[in-house]
Amino acid sequence: MSATGSLKTKLKIGIGAMILSLAMWPALLAIPFLPLTIRQRTVVGTAAIVVIEVLFWGGALLAGKEAANRYKDKLNPSRWLRKRRDPDVSDSPDSSDSEEK
Protein backbone atom coordinates (compact mmCIF):
# COMPACT_ATOMS: atom_id res chain seq x y z
CA MET A 1 0.00 0.00 0.00
CA SER A 2 1.35 3.41 -0.91
CA ALA A 3 1.91 6.19 1.59
CA THR A 4 -0.99 8.25 0.23
CA GLY A 5 -3.28 5.20 0.33
CA SER A 6 -2.33 4.66 3.96
CA LEU A 7 -3.08 8.30 4.76
CA LYS A 8 -6.46 8.11 3.02
CA THR A 9 -7.31 4.94 4.94
CA LYS A 10 -6.35 6.58 8.25
CA LEU A 11 -8.43 9.61 7.34
CA LYS A 12 -11.48 7.48 6.50
CA ILE A 13 -11.17 5.39 9.67
CA GLY A 14 -10.67 8.52 11.77
CA ILE A 15 -13.69 10.31 10.33
CA GLY A 16 -15.73 7.11 10.67
CA ALA A 17 -14.80 6.86 14.35
CA MET A 18 -15.77 10.49 14.94
CA ILE A 19 -19.13 10.00 13.19
CA LEU A 20 -19.75 6.80 15.15
CA SER A 21 -19.06 8.67 18.39
CA LEU A 22 -21.60 11.30 17.37
CA ALA A 23 -24.19 8.64 16.59
CA MET A 24 -23.72 7.07 20.04
CA TRP A 25 -24.70 10.18 22.02
CA PRO A 26 -28.47 9.69 21.58
CA ALA A 27 -28.10 6.15 22.97
CA LEU A 28 -27.33 7.73 26.34
CA LEU A 29 -30.95 8.88 26.52
CA ALA A 30 -32.08 5.23 26.69
CA ILE A 31 -29.94 4.31 29.70
CA PRO A 32 -32.39 5.58 32.37
CA PHE A 33 -35.07 3.31 30.92
CA LEU A 34 -33.01 0.13 31.02
CA PRO A 35 -34.10 -2.53 33.54
CA LEU A 36 -30.99 -2.05 35.68
CA THR A 37 -30.30 -0.87 39.20
CA ILE A 38 -29.28 2.75 39.68
CA ARG A 39 -25.70 1.69 40.29
CA GLN A 40 -25.63 -0.36 37.08
CA ARG A 41 -27.13 2.51 35.08
CA THR A 42 -24.46 4.82 36.47
CA VAL A 43 -21.69 2.44 35.45
CA VAL A 44 -23.18 1.87 31.98
CA GLY A 45 -23.66 5.61 31.42
CA THR A 46 -20.15 6.47 32.56
CA ALA A 47 -18.63 3.70 30.45
CA ALA A 48 -20.63 4.84 27.42
CA ILE A 49 -19.39 8.42 27.79
CA VAL A 50 -15.78 7.21 28.10
CA VAL A 51 -16.13 5.00 25.00
CA ILE A 52 -17.71 7.85 23.02
CA GLU A 53 -14.92 10.26 23.95
CA VAL A 54 -12.18 7.72 23.22
CA LEU A 55 -13.76 7.05 19.81
CA PHE A 56 -13.91 10.75 19.01
CA TRP A 57 -10.38 11.63 20.10
CA GLY A 58 -8.92 8.43 18.62
CA GLY A 59 -10.61 9.30 15.35
CA ALA A 60 -9.30 12.85 15.62
CA LEU A 61 -5.75 11.52 16.01
CA LEU A 62 -6.15 9.28 12.96
CA ALA A 63 -7.86 11.90 10.80
CA GLY A 64 -5.46 14.68 11.72
CA LYS A 65 -5.81 18.08 13.30
CA GLU A 66 -7.35 19.83 10.29
CA ALA A 67 -10.05 17.21 9.76
CA ALA A 68 -10.92 17.15 13.46
CA ASN A 69 -11.20 20.95 13.64
CA ARG A 70 -13.35 21.05 10.49
CA TYR A 71 -15.60 18.33 11.94
CA LYS A 72 -15.93 20.11 15.31
CA ASP A 73 -16.73 23.42 13.59
CA LYS A 74 -19.54 21.80 11.61
CA LEU A 75 -21.02 20.37 14.81
CA ASN A 76 -20.99 23.67 16.69
CA PRO A 77 -24.69 24.66 16.93
CA SER A 78 -23.87 28.36 17.35
CA ARG A 79 -22.42 28.38 13.81
CA TRP A 80 -25.30 26.62 12.06
CA LEU A 81 -27.37 29.74 11.37
CA ARG A 82 -24.57 32.24 10.78
CA LYS A 83 -24.10 33.56 7.30
CA ARG A 84 -20.70 33.04 5.78
CA ARG A 85 -18.80 36.30 5.59
CA ASP A 86 -16.43 37.38 2.88
CA PRO A 87 -13.01 37.73 4.55
CA ASP A 88 -12.19 40.74 2.33
CA VAL A 89 -15.14 42.77 3.64
CA SER A 90 -14.61 44.52 6.97
CA ASP A 91 -17.35 45.11 9.53
CA SER A 92 -16.42 48.76 9.99
CA PRO A 93 -18.21 51.54 8.10
CA ASP A 94 -16.71 52.70 4.86
CA SER A 95 -13.37 54.33 5.62
CA SER A 96 -13.90 56.87 2.82
CA ASP A 97 -16.49 58.68 5.01
CA SER A 98 -13.81 59.72 7.51
CA GLU A 99 -11.56 61.09 4.75
CA GLU A 100 -14.23 63.49 3.47
CA LYS A 101 -14.34 65.57 6.68
Secondary structure, DSSP 8 states (H G I E B T S, - for coil): --HHHHHHHHHHHHHHHHHHHHHHGGGGGGGGGSSS-HHHHHHHHHHHHHHHHHHHHHHHHHH-HHHHHHHHHHT-GGGSS-----TTS-SS--THHHHH-
